[in-house]
């Protein structure tokens, strides 16, 4: 018996609708801050700061950027932060086009482990995704829980007015897919456009 077509499709961002290159982001941050890429990675990504941000420790973009600069030990502007993020993103146009196609069959949203500055900057950081998702971009900090915690998915779904069994989640990280499954959501472990498109067609989400 075929499965019902999902009513809500939830896309992860990095390494699903785009390829993400942290090294490129570090290069831009290094140029603006004067610190080495190794030191920046240690201060920001290996210190637990980004995990704290993803989990809702910073309520607004200003608080997030202030702590980012404190950890970095240098002052950078929001424009420089955005420039660094944009440098790391290579859009996957085929997956983006598939997401747009799915919007004809279901509600499609973008859900990323991220903090408040990314939430307000998507149009500049990743305009290709913004053009598709517009007001359908959600960040984990909004729900005070980050993926793969099942609570993060359940709070998103509740806000959007769906039941878990109506939803379909797509992520390149198996742990995040497993978190969605624990929340009662159908999941797809993203490995390629071709595999996702095939499953989307089987579910009635694409033709």
C-alpha positions in Angstrom: 0.0 0.0 0.0 1.4 3.4 -1.0 2.1 6.0 1.6 0.0 9.2 1.8 1.5 12.2 0.3 3.1 14.4 3.0 1.4 17.7 3.8 4.6 19.3 5.1 8.1 18.9 3.6 11.0 20.1 5.8 14.3 20.7 4.1 17.6 21.0 6.0 19.8 23.8 4.5 23.6 23.0 4.5 24.6 20.2 2.2 21.0 19.6 1.0 19.9 22.8 -0.9 23.4 24.0 -1.0 27.0 22.7 -0.6 28.6 24.3 2.5 32.3 25.0 2.8 33.4 26.2 6.2 36.9 26.8 5.0 35.7 29.5 2.7 33.8 31.1 5.5 36.9 31.0 7.7 39.0 32.6 5.0 36.7 35.6 4.8 36.5 35.9 8.6 40.3 35.7 8.8 40.7 38.5 6.3 38.3 40.8 8.2 39.5 39.9 11.7 43.2 39.4 11.3 43.0 36.1 13.1 44.0 32.7 11.6 41.4 30.3 10.3 42.6 27.8 12.9 42.1 30.3 15.8 38.7 31.3 14.5 37.5 27.7 14.2 38.7 27.0 17.7 37.1 30.2 19.2 33.7 29.8 17.5 33.1 26.3 16.2 35.0 24.2 18.7 34.1 26.2 21.8 30.4 25.3 21.9 29.3 28.8 20.9 27.5 27.8 17.8 25.8 24.9 19.7 24.6 27.4 22.3 23.3 29.8 19.6 21.5 27.0 17.8 19.8 26.0 21.1 18.4 29.5 21.7 21.0 31.1 24.1 20.9 34.4 22.1 17.5 36.0 21.6 18.4 38.5 18.8 21.0 39.2 16.1 22.7 41.9 18.1 23.3 39.6 21.2 24.6 36.8 18.9 27.0 39.1 17.0 28.3 40.7 20.2 29.1 37.3 21.7 30.6 36.1 18.3 33.0 39.1 18.4 33.8 38.6 22.1 34.8 34.9 21.4 36.7 36.0 18.3 38.5 38.7 20.1 37.9 41.0 17.3 35.2 43.4 16.1 33.4 42.4 12.9 30.3 43.9 11.4 27.1 42.1 10.5 27.9 42.8 6.8 31.2 41.1 7.2 29.6 38.1 9.0 27.1 37.9 6.1 29.8 38.1 3.5 31.6 35.2 5.2 28.5 33.0 5.3 27.7 33.8 1.7 31.2 32.7 0.6 30.6 29.3 2.2 27.4 28.5 0.2 27.2 27.0 -3.2 23.5 26.6 -4.2 22.4 23.2 -5.5 20.0 24.5 -8.2 18.5 21.0 -9.0 17.5 20.5 -5.3 16.2 24.1 -5.1 14.1 23.5 -8.2 12.8 20.3 -6.7 11.8 22.1 -3.6 9.9 24.7 -5.7 8.2 21.8 -7.5 7.2 20.3 -4.2 5.5 23.5 -3.1 2.8 22.6 -5.6 1.9 19.5 -3.7 2.7 20.3 -0.1 3.9 23.1 2.1 7.7 23.2 2.0 9.9 24.9 4.6 13.6 25.3 5.3 14.7 24.3 8.8 18.3 24.9 9.9 20.4 24.6 13.1 21.2 28.3 13.3 20.8 31.4 15.4 19.1 34.7 15.1 21.5 36.5 12.7 21.1 33.8 10.1 17.3 34.0 10.5 17.3 37.7 9.6 20.0 37.5 6.9 18.9 34.6 4.6 18.0 37.0 1.8 21.6 38.2 1.7 23.4 35.0 2.7 21.5 32.7 0.4 19.2 34.6 -1.9 18.5 31.6 -4.1 16.9 29.8 -1.1 15.1 33.0 0.1 13.4 33.3 -3.4 11.8 29.9 -2.8 11.1 29.8 0.9 10.7 33.6 1.7 8.8 33.5 5.0 9.2 29.7 5.4 12.7 29.7 6.9 13.0 28.5 10.5 16.0 28.3 12.7 16.5 26.0 15.7 17.1 28.8 18.1 13.4 29.8 17.7 12.4 26.5 19.4 15.1 26.5 22.2 16.2 23.1 20.9 18.6 22.0 18.1 18.5 19.0 15.8 18.7 16.1 16.3 16.7 16.6 19.5 13.1 15.4 18.6 11.7 18.4 20.6 13.1 20.7 17.9 11.0 19.0 15.2 7.9 18.7 17.3 8.0 22.4 18.2 8.4 23.4 14.6 5.6 21.1 13.5 3.3 22.4 16.2 3.9 26.0 15.3 3.0 25.2 11.7 -0.2 23.4 12.6 0.7 19.8 11.5 0.9 16.4 13.0 4.2 14.4 12.8 2.8 11.7 10.6 1.9 14.4 8.0 5.5 15.5 7.7 8.6 14.5 5.7 12.1 15.6 6.7 15.2 15.8 4.5 18.7 16.0 5.9 22.3 15.0 4.9 23.1 14.0 8.5 21.8 10.6 9.5 21.6 11.7 13.2 19.2 14.5 12.3 17.0 12.1 10.3 17.0 9.7 13.2 15.9 12.5 15.5 13.0 13.3 13.1 12.0 9.6 13.1 11.9 9.6 16.9 9.5 12.6 16.6 7.3 10.5 14.4 8.2 12.2 11.2 9.1 10.4 8.0 12.7 11.0 7.0 15.0 11.0 4.0 18.8 10.7 4.5 19.9 12.9 1.6 22.8 11.6 -0.5 21.9 12.9 -4.0 19.4 14.8 -6.0 18.5 11.7 -8.0 17.6 9.6 -4.9 15.5 12.4 -3.4 13.7 13.1 -6.7 12.9 9.4 -7.0 11.4 9.2 -3.5 9.6 12.5 -4.0 7.9 11.1 -7.1 6.9 7.9 -5.2 5.3 10.0 -2.5 3.4 12.2 -4.9 5.5 15.3 -4.2 7.0 15.7 -7.6 6.3 14.6 -11.2 
